[in-house]
Amino acid sequence: MKFAVLSDIHGNAPALRLALADAAAHCVDGYLLAGDYCISAPWASEVVAILRDLPNSRIIRGNDEAHLDIGPGDDGQFEASRWCMSTLSREDKTWLDGLPEELTFTCEGVSIRMAHSSQVFVGKSLHEKFRTSVLPGFYPDGPASREELLSDFRRLWEKESFREYIHALPQGVYIFGHNHIQTWADFDGRVLVNPGSVGMPLDCGEFGAAYSLLTIEDGRISVEERRIPYDMEDLIAQVKATGQYAAARVWTEIIFSEWRTVREKVYQFLHHCERYAASIGDDRRPFAKSTWEAAYAEWAEHAREWFPELFV
Ligand SMILES: [Fe+2]
């Protein structure tokens, strides 16, 4: 059996179509989807239509699916979430809401478990917290390449505390996403697979639709990481022509910045927004639209100088 493993599509239907075309060319037998389907790029309803039609699929929910019923509001912080969810039909939301948090099944005698976050498998270890936002802490002298990022993962995996978590697990395949970093590793028959992000890769590598092929044959497990490059500036031009750009410009510009650098920016921006709000004595959360936009204006002017490692 060969599966396409996909996660973190985040409304990016063009990237999803590319990944699925590549998977079809590799003659996959089925599809495993690990959550976060709708928020950030403006094509949530197209993404859900594609997912609902996928044959031989097993699909779980991610943390974004917790915002399905986000109500009206006048803050700036959640305007993108509000806009993306407003494009979904009631049927789409019901379908998304019915997805399980976790799944376990067996394929050719191999146990396969799926959850959006690796925390479900390895607890609140550093692994769960390993996001590209922490990289400046790892690399005070310069930028992180994908190779540096993977070497840090390897160091993390060698830690005794992490080995204890892993070896407490039964053998099998463990599929998760969430941090948008494409990785996989085999720990004595415990195979961790993070296919990265189809719609918003953040692993300091090449921009493109990331996903992984998982093959199980005669009890043997193999993984092949795939990344399908495409024209990101063309994607940005398409997004600018949608209502999302008008309705949620700040969030959408931050997404553009993440696409252009393949690095996380949201957490740094939220941190900056906290600092800015404190400086003007604004304790409203979620952030007011005026605070959100003023903080972004400052961020857009200075982020390159404050976080040079994010702009290589
Ligand atoms: Fe995500």
py3Dmol code that shows the C-alpha trace and the ligand (Angstrom):
import py3Dmol

protein = """\
ATOM      1  CA  MET A   1       0.000   0.000   0.000  1.00  0.00           C
ATOM      2  CA  LYS A   2       1.196   3.449  -0.867  1.00  0.00           C
ATOM      3  CA  PHE A   3      -0.292   6.512   0.838  1.00  0.00           C
ATOM      4  CA  ALA A   4       0.046  10.212   0.179  1.00  0.00           C
ATOM      5  CA  VAL A   5       0.419  11.883   3.597  1.00  0.00           C
ATOM      6  CA  LEU A   6      -0.661  15.523   3.581  1.00  0.00           C
ATOM      7  CA  SER A   7      -1.100  18.145   6.273  1.00  0.00           C
ATOM      8  CA  ASP A   8      -1.506  21.885   6.910  1.00  0.00           C
ATOM      9  CA  ILE A   9      -3.086  22.893   3.622  1.00  0.00           C
ATOM     10  CA  HIS A  10      -4.308  26.204   5.092  1.00  0.00           C
ATOM     11  CA  GLY A  11      -6.668  27.106   2.252  1.00  0.00           C
ATOM     12  CA  ASN A  12      -4.010  26.794  -0.439  1.00  0.00           C
ATOM     13  CA  ALA A  13      -6.012  24.887  -3.063  1.00  0.00           C
ATOM     14  CA  PRO A  14      -3.493  25.430  -5.904  1.00  0.00           C
ATOM     15  CA  ALA A  15      -0.771  23.753  -3.808  1.00  0.00           C
ATOM     16  CA  LEU A  16      -3.117  20.918  -2.834  1.00  0.00           C
ATOM     17  CA  ARG A  17      -3.923  20.241  -6.502  1.00  0.00           C
ATOM     18  CA  LEU A  18      -0.191  20.057  -7.310  1.00  0.00           C
ATOM     19  CA  ALA A  19       0.496  17.657  -4.447  1.00  0.00           C
ATOM     20  CA  LEU A  20      -2.418  15.414  -5.430  1.00  0.00           C
ATOM     21  CA  ALA A  21      -1.345  15.374  -9.089  1.00  0.00           C
ATOM     22  CA  ASP A  22       2.134  14.317  -8.003  1.00  0.00           C
ATOM     23  CA  ALA A  23       0.664  11.661  -5.707  1.00  0.00           C
ATOM     24  CA  ALA A  24      -1.495  10.333  -8.562  1.00  0.00           C
ATOM     25  CA  ALA A  25       1.612  10.123 -10.757  1.00  0.00           C
ATOM     26  CA  HIS A  26       3.129   7.941  -8.013  1.00  0.00           C
ATOM     27  CA  CYS A  27       0.081   5.662  -8.128  1.00  0.00           C
ATOM     28  CA  VAL A  28      -0.953   6.052  -4.473  1.00  0.00           C
ATOM     29  CA  ASP A  29      -3.656   3.771  -3.095  1.00  0.00           C
ATOM     30  CA  GLY A  30      -4.957   6.198  -0.493  1.00  0.00           C
ATOM     31  CA  TYR A  31      -4.618   9.513   1.312  1.00  0.00           C
ATOM     32  CA  LEU A  32      -3.869  10.379   4.945  1.00  0.00           C
ATOM     33  CA  LEU A  33      -4.695  13.954   5.983  1.00  0.00           C
ATOM     34  CA  ALA A  34      -3.379  15.380   9.275  1.00  0.00           C
ATOM     35  CA  GLY A  35      -5.347  18.605   9.808  1.00  0.00           C
ATOM     36  CA  ASP A  36      -5.403  22.408   9.337  1.00  0.00           C
ATOM     37  CA  TYR A  37      -7.306  22.808   6.095  1.00  0.00           C
ATOM     38  CA  CYS A  38      -8.827  26.259   5.929  1.00  0.00           C
ATOM     39  CA  ILE A  39      -7.233  29.382   7.400  1.00  0.00           C
ATOM     40  CA  SER A  40      -4.606  31.630   5.762  1.00  0.00           C
ATOM     41  CA  ALA A  41      -4.986  31.282   1.971  1.00  0.00           C
ATOM     42  CA  PRO A  42      -8.404  32.169   0.565  1.00  0.00           C
ATOM     43  CA  TRP A  43      -9.598  28.889  -1.000  1.00  0.00           C
ATOM     44  CA  ALA A  44     -10.992  27.000   1.994  1.00  0.00           C
ATOM     45  CA  SER A  45     -14.173  25.867   0.247  1.00  0.00           C
ATOM     46  CA  GLU A  46     -12.212  24.520  -2.737  1.00  0.00           C
ATOM     47  CA  VAL A  47      -9.910  22.637  -0.366  1.00  0.00           C
ATOM     48  CA  VAL A  48     -12.832  21.091   1.507  1.00  0.00           C
ATOM     49  CA  ALA A  49     -14.544  20.092  -1.772  1.00  0.00           C
ATOM     50  CA  ILE A  50     -11.372  18.309  -2.883  1.00  0.00           C
ATOM     51  CA  LEU A  51     -10.955  16.552   0.476  1.00  0.00           C
ATOM     52  CA  ARG A  52     -14.572  15.425   0.609  1.00  0.00           C
ATOM     53  CA  ASP A  53     -14.113  13.759  -2.790  1.00  0.00           C
ATOM     54  CA  LEU A  54     -10.833  11.996  -2.048  1.00  0.00           C
ATOM     55  CA  PRO A  55     -11.185   8.220  -2.352  1.00  0.00           C
ATOM     56  CA  ASN A  56      -9.635   5.864   0.220  1.00  0.00           C
ATOM     57  CA  SER A  57      -8.886   8.695   2.597  1.00  0.00           C
ATOM     58  CA  ARG A  58      -8.470   8.974   6.362  1.00  0.00           C
ATOM     59  CA  ILE A  59      -8.817  12.525   7.570  1.00  0.00           C
ATOM     60  CA  ILE A  60      -8.384  14.044  11.030  1.00  0.00           C
ATOM     61  CA  ARG A  61      -8.858  17.599  12.272  1.00  0.00           C
ATOM     62  CA  GLY A  62      -6.206  20.159  13.226  1.00  0.00           C
ATOM     63  CA  ASN A  63      -6.199  23.133  15.582  1.00  0.00           C
ATOM     64  CA  ASP A  64      -7.572  25.449  12.865  1.00  0.00           C
ATOM     65  CA  GLU A  65     -10.747  23.355  12.800  1.00  0.00           C
ATOM     66  CA  ALA A  66     -11.475  24.701  16.297  1.00  0.00           C
ATOM     67  CA  HIS A  67     -12.393  28.051  14.712  1.00  0.00           C
ATOM     68  CA  LEU A  68     -15.233  26.795  12.511  1.00  0.00           C
ATOM     69  CA  ASP A  69     -17.876  28.794  14.326  1.00  0.00           C
ATOM     70  CA  ILE A  70     -15.907  31.945  14.970  1.00  0.00           C
ATOM     71  CA  GLY A  71     -18.466  34.669  15.492  1.00  0.00           C
ATOM     72  CA  PRO A  72     -18.552  38.272  14.352  1.00  0.00           C
ATOM     73  CA  GLY A  73     -16.060  40.672  15.895  1.00  0.00           C
ATOM     74  CA  ASP A  74     -14.354  43.989  15.337  1.00  0.00           C
ATOM     75  CA  ASP A  75     -10.822  42.952  16.314  1.00  0.00           C
ATOM     76  CA  GLY A  76      -7.988  42.827  13.789  1.00  0.00           C
ATOM     77  CA  GLN A  77      -6.356  39.644  15.037  1.00  0.00           C
ATOM     78  CA  PHE A  78      -8.984  37.142  13.866  1.00  0.00           C
ATOM     79  CA  GLU A  79     -10.254  38.889  10.734  1.00  0.00           C
ATOM     80  CA  ALA A  80      -8.536  36.338   8.443  1.00  0.00           C
ATOM     81  CA  SER A  81     -10.000  33.386  10.371  1.00  0.00           C
ATOM     82  CA  ARG A  82     -13.420  35.028  10.218  1.00  0.00           C
ATOM     83  CA  TRP A  83     -13.164  35.651   6.474  1.00  0.00           C
ATOM     84  CA  CYS A  84     -11.901  32.146   5.635  1.00  0.00           C
ATOM     85  CA  MET A  85     -14.594  30.425   7.698  1.00  0.00           C
ATOM     86  CA  SER A  86     -17.282  32.672   6.182  1.00  0.00           C
ATOM     87  CA  THR A  87     -16.548  31.126   2.768  1.00  0.00           C
ATOM     88  CA  LEU A  88     -17.543  27.630   3.970  1.00  0.00           C
ATOM     89  CA  SER A  89     -21.055  26.258   3.639  1.00  0.00           C
ATOM     90  CA  ARG A  90     -22.908  24.841   6.644  1.00  0.00           C
ATOM     91  CA  GLU A  91     -22.423  21.361   5.110  1.00  0.00           C
ATOM     92  CA  ASP A  92     -18.664  21.915   4.833  1.00  0.00           C
ATOM     93  CA  LYS A  93     -18.466  23.058   8.459  1.00  0.00           C
ATOM     94  CA  THR A  94     -20.509  20.091   9.638  1.00  0.00           C
ATOM     95  CA  TRP A  95     -18.198  17.764   7.717  1.00  0.00           C
ATOM     96  CA  LEU A  96     -15.077  19.398   9.164  1.00  0.00           C
ATOM     97  CA  ASP A  97     -16.565  19.399  12.653  1.00  0.00           C
ATOM     98  CA  GLY A  98     -17.233  15.662  12.374  1.00  0.00           C
ATOM     99  CA  LEU A  99     -13.581  14.806  11.720  1.00  0.00           C
ATOM    100  CA  PRO A 100     -11.879  12.887  14.547  1.00  0.00           C
ATOM    101  CA  GLU A 101      -9.002  14.302  16.603  1.00  0.00           C
ATOM    102  CA  GLU A 102      -7.041  11.079  16.183  1.00  0.00           C
ATOM    103  CA  LEU A 103      -7.173   7.885  14.139  1.00  0.00           C
ATOM    104  CA  THR A 104      -5.546   4.480  14.497  1.00  0.00           C
ATOM    105  CA  PHE A 105      -5.705   1.719  11.908  1.00  0.00           C
ATOM    106  CA  THR A 106      -3.666  -1.234  10.708  1.00  0.00           C
ATOM    107  CA  CYS A 107      -2.205  -1.735   7.241  1.00  0.00           C
ATOM    108  CA  GLU A 108      -0.563  -5.044   6.348  1.00  0.00           C
ATOM    109  CA  GLY A 109       0.055  -5.694  10.038  1.00  0.00           C
ATOM    110  CA  VAL A 110       1.578  -2.248  10.663  1.00  0.00           C
ATOM    111  CA  SER A 111      -0.169   0.026  13.166  1.00  0.00           C
ATOM    112  CA  ILE A 112      -0.660   3.599  11.923  1.00  0.00           C
ATOM    113  CA  ARG A 113      -1.645   6.410  14.295  1.00  0.00           C
ATOM    114  CA  MET A 114      -2.565   9.923  13.221  1.00  0.00           C
ATOM    115  CA  ALA A 115      -2.890  13.132  15.252  1.00  0.00           C
ATOM    116  CA  HIS A 116      -2.338  16.750  14.269  1.00  0.00           C
ATOM    117  CA  SER A 117       0.291  17.411  16.936  1.00  0.00           C
ATOM    118  CA  SER A 118       3.230  15.201  17.883  1.00  0.00           C
ATOM    119  CA  GLN A 119       2.371  16.050  21.499  1.00  0.00           C
ATOM    120  CA  VAL A 120      -0.220  13.265  21.374  1.00  0.00           C
ATOM    121  CA  PHE A 121       2.614  10.757  20.869  1.00  0.00           C
ATOM    122  CA  VAL A 122       5.643  12.214  22.618  1.00  0.00           C
ATOM    123  CA  GLY A 123       4.043  14.451  25.242  1.00  0.00           C
ATOM    124  CA  LYS A 124       4.994  18.026  25.978  1.00  0.00           C
ATOM    125  CA  SER A 125       8.613  17.406  25.090  1.00  0.00           C
ATOM    126  CA  LEU A 126      10.798  19.877  23.247  1.00  0.00           C
ATOM    127  CA  HIS A 127       9.769  18.079  20.070  1.00  0.00           C
ATOM    128  CA  GLU A 128       6.303  19.574  20.291  1.00  0.00           C
ATOM    129  CA  LYS A 129       7.699  23.051  20.837  1.00  0.00           C
ATOM    130  CA  PHE A 130      10.195  22.805  17.989  1.00  0.00           C
ATOM    131  CA  ARG A 131       8.979  25.540  15.697  1.00  0.00           C
ATOM    132  CA  THR A 132      10.920  27.699  13.306  1.00  0.00           C
ATOM    133  CA  SER A 133      10.189  30.644  15.613  1.00  0.00           C
ATOM    134  CA  VAL A 134      12.717  29.254  18.097  1.00  0.00           C
ATOM    135  CA  LEU A 135      15.476  29.042  15.526  1.00  0.00           C
ATOM    136  CA  PRO A 136      17.060  32.439  16.217  1.00  0.00           C
ATOM    137  CA  GLY A 137      17.710  31.032  19.707  1.00  0.00           C
ATOM    138  CA  PHE A 138      19.536  28.101  18.179  1.00  0.00           C
ATOM    139  CA  TYR A 139      21.406  30.246  15.665  1.00  0.00           C
ATOM    140  CA  PRO A 140      22.374  33.563  17.271  1.00  0.00           C
ATOM    141  CA  ASP A 141      25.060  34.168  14.654  1.00  0.00           C
ATOM    142  CA  GLY A 142      23.112  33.689  11.502  1.00  0.00           C
ATOM    143  CA  PRO A 143      20.303  32.188   9.525  1.00  0.00           C
ATOM    144  CA  ALA A 144      19.142  28.619   9.583  1.00  0.00           C
ATOM    145  CA  SER A 145      19.087  26.606   6.404  1.00  0.00           C
ATOM    146  CA  ARG A 146      16.961  23.503   6.070  1.00  0.00           C
ATOM    147  CA  GLU A 147      20.135  21.442   6.613  1.00  0.00           C
ATOM    148  CA  GLU A 148      20.844  23.267   9.897  1.00  0.00           C
ATOM    149  CA  LEU A 149      17.242  22.803  10.936  1.00  0.00           C
ATOM    150  CA  LEU A 150      17.397  19.057  10.291  1.00  0.00           C
ATOM    151  CA  SER A 151      20.688  18.751  12.136  1.00  0.00           C
ATOM    152  CA  ASP A 152      18.993  20.322  15.168  1.00  0.00           C
ATOM    153  CA  PHE A 153      16.190  17.821  14.899  1.00  0.00           C
ATOM    154  CA  ARG A 154      18.756  15.040  14.895  1.00  0.00           C
ATOM    155  CA  ARG A 155      20.368  16.460  18.063  1.00  0.00           C
ATOM    156  CA  LEU A 156      16.941  16.639  19.672  1.00  0.00           C
ATOM    157  CA  TRP A 157      16.173  13.055  18.722  1.00  0.00           C
ATOM    158  CA  GLU A 158      19.434  11.903  20.340  1.00  0.00           C
ATOM    159  CA  LYS A 159      18.498  13.346  23.739  1.00  0.00           C
ATOM    160  CA  GLU A 160      17.892  10.747  26.393  1.00  0.00           C
ATOM    161  CA  SER A 161      14.575  12.348  27.417  1.00  0.00           C
ATOM    162  CA  PHE A 162      13.239  12.110  23.862  1.00  0.00           C
ATOM    163  CA  ARG A 163      14.441   8.515  23.484  1.00  0.00           C
ATOM    164  CA  GLU A 164      12.464   7.637  26.607  1.00  0.00           C
ATOM    165  CA  TYR A 165       9.265   9.042  25.083  1.00  0.00           C
ATOM    166  CA  ILE A 166       9.830   7.235  21.799  1.00  0.00           C
ATOM    167  CA  HIS A 167      10.710   3.854  23.229  1.00  0.00           C
ATOM    168  CA  ALA A 168       7.612   3.896  25.415  1.00  0.00           C
ATOM    169  CA  LEU A 169       5.576   3.748  22.185  1.00  0.00           C
ATOM    170  CA  PRO A 170       4.657   0.515  20.418  1.00  0.00           C
ATOM    171  CA  GLN A 171       6.235  -0.015  17.011  1.00  0.00           C
ATOM    172  CA  GLY A 172       4.346   1.441  14.071  1.00  0.00           C
ATOM    173  CA  VAL A 173       3.889   4.639  12.091  1.00  0.00           C
ATOM    174  CA  TYR A 174       3.097   7.959  13.808  1.00  0.00           C
ATOM    175  CA  ILE A 175       1.757  10.682  11.510  1.00  0.00           C
ATOM    176  CA  PHE A 176       1.430  14.314  12.557  1.00  0.00           C
ATOM    177  CA  GLY A 177       1.886  17.853  11.203  1.00  0.00           C
ATOM    178  CA  HIS A 178       1.344  21.187  12.980  1.00  0.00           C
ATOM    179  CA  ASN A 179       4.819  22.754  12.901  1.00  0.00           C
ATOM    180  CA  HIS A 180       5.001  22.783   9.074  1.00  0.00           C
ATOM    181  CA  ILE A 181       8.458  21.174   9.138  1.00  0.00           C
ATOM    182  CA  GLN A 182       8.851  18.168   6.838  1.00  0.00           C
ATOM    183  CA  THR A 183      10.741  15.410   8.649  1.00  0.00           C
ATOM    184  CA  TRP A 184      10.698  11.696   9.195  1.00  0.00           C
ATOM    185  CA  ALA A 185      12.750   9.219  11.229  1.00  0.00           C
ATOM    186  CA  ASP A 186      12.757   5.554  12.183  1.00  0.00           C
ATOM    187  CA  PHE A 187      13.452   4.772  15.860  1.00  0.00           C
ATOM    188  CA  ASP A 188      13.746   0.971  15.965  1.00  0.00           C
ATOM    189  CA  GLY A 189      10.450   0.447  14.185  1.00  0.00           C
ATOM    190  CA  ARG A 190       8.717   3.565  15.493  1.00  0.00           C
ATOM    191  CA  VAL A 191       8.477   5.673  12.361  1.00  0.00           C
ATOM    192  CA  LEU A 192       7.633   9.358  12.834  1.00  0.00           C
ATOM    193  CA  VAL A 193       6.285  11.069   9.696  1.00  0.00           C
ATOM    194  CA  ASN A 194       5.637  14.790   9.484  1.00  0.00           C
ATOM    195  CA  PRO A 195       4.830  15.507   5.820  1.00  0.00           C
ATOM    196  CA  GLY A 196       5.391  19.248   6.314  1.00  0.00           C
ATOM    197  CA  SER A 197       2.861  21.725   5.016  1.00  0.00           C
ATOM    198  CA  VAL A 198       1.164  21.510   1.633  1.00  0.00           C
ATOM    199  CA  GLY A 199       0.121  25.154   1.698  1.00  0.00           C
ATOM    200  CA  MET A 200       2.571  26.955   3.945  1.00  0.00           C
ATOM    201  CA  PRO A 201       5.984  25.288   4.371  1.00  0.00           C
ATOM    202  CA  LEU A 202       8.072  26.853   7.181  1.00  0.00           C
ATOM    203  CA  ASP A 203      11.185  24.704   7.207  1.00  0.00           C
ATOM    204  CA  CYS A 204      13.759  27.097   5.779  1.00  0.00           C
ATOM    205  CA  GLY A 205      13.873  25.132   2.551  1.00  0.00           C
ATOM    206  CA  GLU A 206      12.502  25.480  -0.924  1.00  0.00           C
ATOM    207  CA  PHE A 207       9.054  26.982  -1.406  1.00  0.00           C
ATOM    208  CA  GLY A 208       6.589  24.434  -2.781  1.00  0.00           C
ATOM    209  CA  ALA A 209       3.820  22.003  -1.906  1.00  0.00           C
ATOM    210  CA  ALA A 210       5.327  19.586   0.622  1.00  0.00           C
ATOM    211  CA  TYR A 211       3.906  16.147   1.347  1.00  0.00           C
ATOM    212  CA  SER A 212       5.231  12.610   1.864  1.00  0.00           C
ATOM    213  CA  LEU A 213       4.689   9.192   0.353  1.00  0.00           C
ATOM    214  CA  LEU A 214       4.360   6.340   2.858  1.00  0.00           C
ATOM    215  CA  THR A 215       4.732   2.819   1.514  1.00  0.00           C
ATOM    216  CA  ILE A 216       4.025  -0.354   3.495  1.00  0.00           C
ATOM    217  CA  GLU A 217       5.035  -3.535   1.773  1.00  0.00           C
ATOM    218  CA  ASP A 218       5.433  -6.944   3.419  1.00  0.00           C
ATOM    219  CA  GLY A 219       5.592  -5.216   6.796  1.00  0.00           C
ATOM    220  CA  ARG A 220       8.399  -2.884   5.662  1.00  0.00           C
ATOM    221  CA  ILE A 221       7.878   0.859   5.991  1.00  0.00           C
ATOM    222  CA  SER A 222       9.423   3.444   3.676  1.00  0.00           C
ATOM    223  CA  VAL A 223       8.961   7.191   3.367  1.00  0.00           C
ATOM    224  CA  GLU A 224       9.732   9.555   0.493  1.00  0.00           C
ATOM    225  CA  GLU A 225       9.516  13.298   1.019  1.00  0.00           C
ATOM    226  CA  ARG A 226       8.112  15.259  -1.895  1.00  0.00           C
ATOM    227  CA  ARG A 227       8.071  18.999  -2.574  1.00  0.00           C
ATOM    228  CA  ILE A 228       6.502  20.392  -5.715  1.00  0.00           C
ATOM    229  CA  PRO A 229       7.859  23.853  -6.565  1.00  0.00           C
ATOM    230  CA  TYR A 230       5.592  26.465  -8.139  1.00  0.00           C
ATOM    231  CA  ASP A 231       5.410  30.183  -8.794  1.00  0.00           C
ATOM    232  CA  MET A 232       4.879  31.790  -5.400  1.00  0.00           C
ATOM    233  CA  GLU A 233       4.640  35.362  -6.746  1.00  0.00           C
ATOM    234  CA  ASP A 234       1.855  34.211  -9.050  1.00  0.00           C
ATOM    235  CA  LEU A 235       0.109  32.702  -6.011  1.00  0.00           C
ATOM    236  CA  ILE A 236       0.458  36.009  -4.137  1.00  0.00           C
ATOM    237  CA  ALA A 237      -1.011  37.896  -7.113  1.00  0.00           C
ATOM    238  CA  GLN A 238      -3.999  35.517  -7.080  1.00  0.00           C
ATOM    239  CA  VAL A 239      -4.536  36.064  -3.341  1.00  0.00           C
ATOM    240  CA  LYS A 240      -4.397  39.856  -3.750  1.00  0.00           C
ATOM    241  CA  ALA A 241      -7.349  39.606  -6.142  1.00  0.00           C
ATOM    242  CA  THR A 242      -9.555  37.945  -3.493  1.00  0.00           C
ATOM    243  CA  GLY A 243     -11.777  39.416  -0.803  1.00  0.00           C
ATOM    244  CA  GLN A 244      -9.472  38.038   1.888  1.00  0.00           C
ATOM    245  CA  TYR A 245      -6.763  40.545   1.008  1.00  0.00           C
ATOM    246  CA  ALA A 246      -9.170  43.440   1.410  1.00  0.00           C
ATOM    247  CA  ALA A 247     -10.756  42.051   4.578  1.00  0.00           C
ATOM    248  CA  ALA A 248      -7.601  40.869   6.384  1.00  0.00           C
ATOM    249  CA  ARG A 249      -4.640  42.650   4.824  1.00  0.00           C
ATOM    250  CA  VAL A 250      -2.246  42.452   7.797  1.00  0.00           C
ATOM    251  CA  TRP A 251      -2.592  38.704   8.330  1.00  0.00           C
ATOM    252  CA  THR A 252      -2.430  38.072   4.586  1.00  0.00           C
ATOM    253  CA  GLU A 253       0.754  40.148   4.204  1.00  0.00           C
ATOM    254  CA  ILE A 254       2.352  38.114   6.999  1.00  0.00           C
ATOM    255  CA  ILE A 255       1.419  34.940   5.115  1.00  0.00           C
ATOM    256  CA  PHE A 256       3.057  36.383   1.980  1.00  0.00           C
ATOM    257  CA  SER A 257       6.164  37.005   4.034  1.00  0.00           C
ATOM    258  CA  GLU A 258       6.126  33.398   5.293  1.00  0.00           C
ATOM    259  CA  TRP A 259       5.722  32.105   1.736  1.00  0.00           C
ATOM    260  CA  ARG A 260       8.565  34.270   0.468  1.00  0.00           C
ATOM    261  CA  THR A 261      11.023  33.206   3.170  1.00  0.00           C
ATOM    262  CA  VAL A 262       9.699  29.708   4.060  1.00  0.00           C
ATOM    263  CA  ARG A 263      10.071  30.825   7.669  1.00  0.00           C
ATOM    264  CA  GLU A 264       7.620  31.454  10.477  1.00  0.00           C
ATOM    265  CA  LYS A 265       6.667  35.102  11.046  1.00  0.00           C
ATOM    266  CA  VAL A 266       3.315  34.953  12.830  1.00  0.00           C
ATOM    267  CA  TYR A 267       4.742  34.313  16.296  1.00  0.00           C
ATOM    268  CA  GLN A 268       7.330  37.050  15.960  1.00  0.00           C
ATOM    269  CA  PHE A 269       4.626  39.448  14.810  1.00  0.00           C
ATOM    270  CA  LEU A 270       2.314  38.525  17.690  1.00  0.00           C
ATOM    271  CA  HIS A 271       5.193  39.107  20.081  1.00  0.00           C
ATOM    272  CA  HIS A 272       5.811  42.499  18.488  1.00  0.00           C
ATOM    273  CA  CYS A 273       2.094  43.311  18.666  1.00  0.00           C
ATOM    274  CA  GLU A 274       2.110  42.577  22.426  1.00  0.00           C
ATOM    275  CA  ARG A 275       5.059  44.922  22.867  1.00  0.00           C
ATOM    276  CA  TYR A 276       3.428  47.630  20.757  1.00  0.00           C
ATOM    277  CA  ALA A 277       0.061  47.336  22.576  1.00  0.00           C
ATOM    278  CA  ALA A 278       1.835  47.600  25.947  1.00  0.00           C
ATOM    279  CA  SER A 279       3.651  50.731  24.747  1.00  0.00           C
ATOM    280  CA  ILE A 280       0.330  52.490  24.043  1.00  0.00           C
ATOM    281  CA  GLY A 281      -1.426  51.105  27.132  1.00  0.00           C
ATOM    282  CA  ASP A 282      -3.868  48.935  25.134  1.00  0.00           C
ATOM    283  CA  ASP A 283      -4.757  45.756  27.022  1.00  0.00           C
ATOM    284  CA  ARG A 284      -7.580  44.653  24.744  1.00  0.00           C
ATOM    285  CA  ARG A 285      -7.242  41.069  23.450  1.00  0.00           C
ATOM    286  CA  PRO A 286      -7.749  39.935  20.762  1.00  0.00           C
ATOM    287  CA  PHE A 287      -5.925  42.973  19.418  1.00  0.00           C
ATOM    288  CA  ALA A 288      -8.085  45.887  18.295  1.00  0.00           C
ATOM    289  CA  LYS A 289      -8.022  46.562  14.574  1.00  0.00           C
ATOM    290  CA  SER A 290      -6.274  49.920  15.039  1.00  0.00           C
ATOM    291  CA  THR A 291      -3.571  48.389  17.289  1.00  0.00           C
ATOM    292  CA  TRP A 292      -3.121  45.436  14.947  1.00  0.00           C
ATOM    293  CA  GLU A 293      -2.661  47.691  11.907  1.00  0.00           C
ATOM    294  CA  ALA A 294      -0.396  50.216  13.627  1.00  0.00           C
ATOM    295  CA  ALA A 295       1.788  47.399  14.984  1.00  0.00           C
ATOM    296  CA  TYR A 296       2.013  45.968  11.486  1.00  0.00           C
ATOM    297  CA  ALA A 297       3.056  49.315   9.993  1.00  0.00           C
ATOM    298  CA  GLU A 298       5.940  49.430  12.472  1.00  0.00           C
ATOM    299  CA  TRP A 299       6.736  45.763  11.860  1.00  0.00           C
ATOM    300  CA  ALA A 300       6.777  46.170   8.071  1.00  0.00           C
ATOM    301  CA  GLU A 301       9.272  48.997   8.431  1.00  0.00           C
ATOM    302  CA  HIS A 302      11.608  47.358  10.966  1.00  0.00           C
ATOM    303  CA  ALA A 303      11.223  43.550  10.910  1.00  0.00           C
ATOM    304  CA  ARG A 304      14.146  43.132   8.554  1.00  0.00           C
ATOM    305  CA  GLU A 305      16.414  45.012  10.936  1.00  0.00           C
ATOM    306  CA  TRP A 306      14.983  43.351  14.122  1.00  0.00           C
ATOM    307  CA  PHE A 307      15.018  39.791  12.755  1.00  0.00           C
ATOM    308  CA  PRO A 308      17.637  39.710   9.973  1.00  0.00           C
ATOM    309  CA  GLU A 309      17.894  35.921  10.260  1.00  0.00           C
ATOM    310  CA  LEU A 310      14.309  35.643   9.000  1.00  0.00           C
ATOM    311  CA  PHE A 311      15.041  37.485   5.781  1.00  0.00           C
ATOM    312  CA  VAL A 312      17.836  35.526   4.140  1.00  0.00           C
TER     313      VAL A 312
END
"""
ligand_1 = """\
1
LIG
Fe -0.906 24.471 10.501
"""
view = py3Dmol.view(width=600, height=400)
view.addModel(protein, "pdb")
view.setStyle({"model": 0}, {"cartoon": {"style": "trace"}})
view.addModel(ligand_1, "xyz")
view.setStyle({"model": 1}, {"stick": {}})
view.zoomTo()
view.show()
